[in-house]
């Protein structure tokens, strides 16, 4: 790998984690925006120094979009999706959505639990030394990385956590459960799989140069944070969707149907085929379930073209504090932790 590629990869990793790794409490939209701006500036400066450019590096001017519309009126999430909002005990922290009524949570001093918003009860899944910071969950089990290994535990009561196998690399940035397989990816290295009960490590067919979005979808995400991908691929069927950026849009991150990017200082949501785009406040990252995008105290449901707002916790500075996990948005308040479970939002 050349020096330029290593520098670009390092900066891309910083920006990607700032946008998408929002699991720990205290992460704020303002902080994410600042990190992205710094990453972009650093990338331009480092490339100029490395390549010996003797000129000022300028970012492209904003270009007109295919269809820029007035942002839709926002209603409170409790009013629009009342079944998706609940309050849970303050000693627990949501990690990921499991179903419309269940979320995976971390409860101090060291318990991985499933909380049921209908019964308002929780059940123990496993006792761990520290909260998983890189995990995947389905309806049957939880997968995470610790001590250089994949670990898995059933969600059913009485299950035992066990090692699946070594990760064989330190650059893994996305993991998933795919039936009886563990799948993961790292920048430019393709998507890999291993049986959940062990077995042969192998690269998934047609995945070279791709990264996971949400299984079975993967994309040729560029290292440069402002460069657009060219395709999204279904690794089960081989179906390939060509990504067509709307005019002037950079830094797209796409699922099979929806993408987010930027045009100048504006956040843009567009269809992957480029046929529709709209300005939104601060929405970035990959759409959850090819549908939901979060940012600046709001959630946008691209499938129904609905925008809802949430308050979050107010800091002494007046800023709003909230955090996210896989399909959950949450913040602390006086009576506990307020949670929005996106898996509970009905299909339009």
PyMOL commands that set and color helices and strands:
alter all, ss='L'
color gray80, all
select helices_A, chain A and resi 3-20+29-51+77-80+82-84+342-344
alter helices_A, ss='H'
color red, helices_A
select strands_A, chain A and resi 75-76+85-88+92-97+102-107+111-116+121-127+135-137+141-146+149-154+162-166+172-178+181-186+191-195+202-203+211-214+217-219+231-234+240-242+250-254+258-263+266-271+277-280+292-295+298-301+306-309+313-314+320-321+323-325+328-333+336-341
alter strands_A, ss='S'
color yellow, strands_A
deselect
rebuild
show_as cartoon
